[in-house]
Each structure stands twice: as C-alpha cells, then as structure tokens.
C-alpha cells in the first residue's frame, strides 16, 4: 500500500435512528488519503447523517470510528477536529458579525488568552495561497459573498488542522465558474494527501471530480465504485433503485397576456441595503420565466416584492391590469398569487405546528375555512390537508405530526401542495428543488410544468442552471440586483454565456436595457 | 469504558411532565429539609405544618384559593402575550393601575347598584391595565423598544403613581394616618362565598381560562397570534400584520391583569392600601411559564403557588421561623422545577464499548 492509499478514516457498523427510523443502518465507509470520495444518495438516504456522525455532531447508537487505525469516540465536533476531521456544512456555521480570523479561532481551546492576531492572520494567508482560497482575514463575514463564505468555512477546517475534509453539497451556492475553482482547490488538497468527502446530487460533478463513489439508499450502503467503473446512468439508477425519467420542458413557448408586471422595481434587503436596483419584468399566462443568478444577488428580495411581501422603494406593480403598488400581501393572495420561498423552515413552514396548521397558514382567512368570519373550521381544513397530502404524495405518518419531523423533500412537497392546491394563476417559486433527491426533484418540476400548462404565470428563481434550462420558456439573469439580460430562447444562449451573465457581464447591447 | 452522554430526546413521552414535577418537588423538599435542620427544626414537622396550613382544613384551603385567584388571572394575562413571544413583565404595573382605576371609579363615579358598579369597575380596570399594556406594545411594534425593559420600568411608574394617591389625595381622613383609601361601599364589593374570603374573582379566572383555550384553539385571531409567536417571518409570509397584533394583544394582556387588580381590592381588601399585591404580577410569570402557557395548567399551578404562600405563612406563625426561610423553601421548589425541565427535552444515554 502506497502512502497515498493509506486509509485515513474508517467507519464500521454505524447505526443512527431518528424517531425510530434508521437513518444509518449498519453503514461502513472508508476514506483514503489523497482521494475525493463522493457520497451519493437520495434525500433521506442518510448521507448527511453519516457525515454528521463522522464530524462529531451526532452520536451513533452503534458502530465504531477509526482514525489512522485507532478507535475514537466523538462527543462533539471539537473531538473530531482534534484528530483532523472537519466539515463544511451547507449553512457554513459562521458568525456573521465577526471577522474571518475571529471565526477561525472560535472554539479553539489551544489559543492563548492574549490572541496572537498577526500570527493567526499570517497562517490564514499561507493557507489561502497554498490552496487558492483567496480571502481577506480582516473582512467581516456578513460583508462576504456566499462563495467567499464557503472559502472561509473550508479555510477554517484547514486552519484547525483537518486532514479529512467533508463538504455537504458545496456547489449548490456557486456559479459554474466558481464551482470549477472549488474543484481545482479540492484536487490540490487531494494531491497533498488530504482526504475529501464530497456530498452531492449533481451527477455531472460527481463524474468529473470523484476518485470513488459510495451510494447510500434508505440508510444502507448500495456499493462503492471507482471513478470510470460506472456510468452516469448507472449511478442514477443505483441511487434511486429504478430508472429515472428525465424532466424537461418539452415545448418551450411564448406566454400569452401579462398577469403580473413590475416596472423599475427598487427593493431593499433586510439590512436596508439596496438589493434590487431597478428591474422591470412581466410574468405571462402559460409561461415559465427562469431567473438565473448566484445566491444573494437580489432574487429573494425580487420574489418577495413581486408577491407583495416586501415594500418597494421605487417602481410600480400591476396585477391583472390593476395597480397594486404598496397593497398588503393579502390582496395579492386574493388575486391568486402564490409564493414558494426558498427558506422552508425559516419562512415557509412552522416546524412546531402540524401539517393541518401549516396548510392553514396561507389559507385560514378564506371564507370557506371559517364560520362567522372568526371561528376556524378545522374539520374542513383537515379534509383539505388530507386531500393535498394524497394528491401531492407527501409521506407522513399523519396530518397531526409536527412538520419538523418530515424530510426535506416532503417539506417541499407540502409547501408546493399548499401553494398549488387552490390553482393559483401566478406562481413565484424560489429554489424549489434545493437539497431534494432525484425522485422528489422530478416530481416538483413536473408540478411546476403542470401549473404552467394549466395557464399559470410562473417565475422560477433558481441557482441551479440545469433546472433553469430544463424548465424555462424565457430566461432572465440577475446580478447585483440588476437584470443582465433576458432571452426568449434560452437553449440558444448556452450555459457558458449565462454563467458569464451571472458573473456580471450583460447580454449584448442589442437586447436593450435588461427589460424582461 | 461506559460513558454518560446528555442528548436531546427525539420525542417527548406523555408521562414525563407529571413525573418530573413530582420528582422535582420531592427533591426540593429534601434540599429545603437540610436548611430546616440547620435552623433546628424537624423538616418532617415543618412540611406537615405547611401542608396542614395550606390544604389540611377548610380555612387554609379557602385562603389558598384566595391567593390563587390573582395568580391565575395574572398568569393567564401574561400567557396571552407570551404566546406571541412578547415578554410582558408588566403584569404587576397593570394590576396596580387596574386597582387604581377601580378606586377612582368608586370615588368619582359611585352608583348605588351592584351590577352597574361591577360593570363600571370592570370596564375601568380593564381599560387602565389594557392601555398601560398597549403603550408598551405600541412602543415595541412601532419603535422596536424592547418590551421586557419598557414593561418592567412602567411597573415602577405605576407603583409610585398608586402610592401618590393613597399617601396623598385619596387617603382616608378616618384612617388615623394609615395610608389607605376609604372603605368601598357595599355596592362596590364583590360577593364572597361560603363564609370565606373567596370572592367572585374565582369565576373570572375559570371563565378566562376556558376563553383562552377556545381562543387559541378555534379562532382566526388566536391562530394568527400563535403563528406570530412561532415565527414572525412565517407570519409575514402568511399575511399577518405584526404591529396591529402586538398592540392589541398587549392591550388584552394588560386588561386581564387590570381585572386581577380590581378583584384584589373590590373582592378582598375593600379599599386600596399599599402592598395589596405582594408581587402577584411577577409570580404570574413563573406560573405561566411552569404551566407552559396552557390555560388549564395555569389554574393548577396558580393553586400550587397559592398553597406555597399560605403554607409559608403558617410556618412562620406556628414554628416561629423567619419569613426568609419560607421564601427559601419556595425558591428551592422553583429552582428544582425549572432545573428539572431539562429532562423533558433531554435524556442521559449510557454508551458501552462496542466490538467491531
């Protein structure tokens, strides 16, 4: 066995359950020095659970972890980092108001009481040059873009001495160009003898990057393959256990009359910084307008403004020909405007409430759900919820359980069911398939297409270009709160051009002032 | 080597709440027993005395209920605001102002008819407490003033305003210099029951508990308040306005506390004097919290706290213990109850070495 083939970490017989369901059932996993090992699987297959066990966040019910051949028991992530295992979570777990270097030493018990700031910063700079992770140690986290924050999270793991680096869906928040830069960093780390665990759903990335792939399904290991031993189609099939039909918008088409129109919209972010700086667009009946862009370029603010949830600093909104600038959100709802926010648990659903109450959230005010204007008819709401659960195939024990017990895919299905259940005429969705497995993604996309075919006007904001291209009839690209251009023919544009627009290069001047 | 580990429970068993409460009280009595021994009193004797005094006879039981009435009403009042995650610490001030408004009504708007008087007193007490609460609610909703600070500070304003009137212009000339208002005429007194000091307020508390249960379970507005309390972001998404709700809810929270204040002086004291509320508004926060904001449980916890107060008084009289010692025993019970709460959501796991 060469040095590069040395086993860094091995996990044996890992068992971990939630609410009596085995998320990991007798799982074995090995990571060698110098490899990029992809962990692939559907949502709820147990990938994140397994890696949270490895990084010390979860305690397994059974099973052992060996690091360099020695057994370890992790009580917390600091035990794991002490033996060189670091994880970059989907939500980087950084403190926004602190600087980069302060985040690095947070929780480091070895740091002296008088903090050697210069030494810390010098070490950070060394690491950033070594791995091509450019970042300013004195910057505060909230000032950084999502891509930069991810670099900080990776640097933090390296700074704390990680030789095993776990990345949970790292490309979800990056442009294709940024993702390529990340991949070259990961390759460099592997060449230097680090072990990298890469969790992903995107099969193209997996094929391009991995040395080995391990597939999990329903908490068990399906198998491990070397790169080149298995085709993309076979990977997909192993992952879901059946053959996946590919979802595509079969017939892109122009929309009909305009249902919702925004002119010169200017919107602020939660921090009262300009987030949308003068965008005009229209949503037309029977058409999906794809809004591509890197996370945090004003998508959320634009979507919220369009559905009446965020005040306009300037500009006008017209809904079915009626001016609705400054109208309360309920007016938009009454006019058939639905919204599926990206932040499921933060904005879309209440974790502690049951399915019925979560469905009621957006519909409780409707006449059919109350008596004498004030007394809620929970029986009617309950029947409505059960019908939605059946129609949209939400998997749950009952409608009485708190929604926090549902998996990500089922949360998304529930939200979509709630928003689509009463056949809205305008649908704004943001990141509808973020973190979903192949099967659920398929299902959600089909529902969005069906809404369009029924005649709804759809705005689909997504950071996933593949999704934008698969579904949209027209594509608009947003960068720093401005539209870089709109294309009626997205497929002619190509991923590379759109990638450049996402990075701030406007579409040719012949397209005009970024008006959709 | 086996290892102990504290971990979050995945689901909370139905029996855990009651079991924890009983265990906590037993442990607290054990800890308090140590203190009693140090004071040279047999713990057993002391506890039997407390129990007998608070619950062992008709008089003690009735006094426990008398103390439980304001605790329950104020507990319900703060639980209303707490449901929306608005931390109304101002029940004490709202009680005081409710009482002040009651006294003002009796003084300036007296009508010699019980029903008219009851209506006027309730209206004025609810308005006074309610507006006092709504002011803090408006400051929070409109200007983001932290309500914990504002309601707490407003308690002192209320307290000294009340003192001004009873030490000053409203002092009864016939009271031989004691700071108190003139006794209320009979038409302004709440009826007492069964030859005890238990007054009409007990029905207020029972009806209010039922009403709150209904409100949160069945009404649109109750649902809106619950969503606001769970997550204001989600509420915004659901189209529920924040400012209007925080002002209205604080109004009703304050109004209920104001009614508690009216009950104390029109039911119990029959006049207004300093210290008629020995911090009921603050104890109510503990009552609401221990009851997890459940209206039925608030009645139960208020009764328990009432028993502690009466038992403590008995201990003082019978065993000649200093007042502070009974406070310590009450404190022990609360600390163990609150501290034991961690086992509701967490449990100890034992790990043994596994073979691979």
Interface residues (C-beta under 8 A of the other chain):
Chain A: X12 X13 X17 X18 X19 X20 X59 X62 X63 X64 X71 X73 X75 X309 X328 X329 X330 X333 X339 X341 X343 X346 X347 X348 X349 X350 X352 X353 X357 X360 X361 X362 X364 X365 X370 X373 X374 X375 X376 X378
Chain B: X3 X5 X7 X10 X11 X218 X219 X220 X221 X223 X224 X226 X227 X230 X231 X233 X234 X236 X237 X238 X239 X241 X349 X351 X354 X356
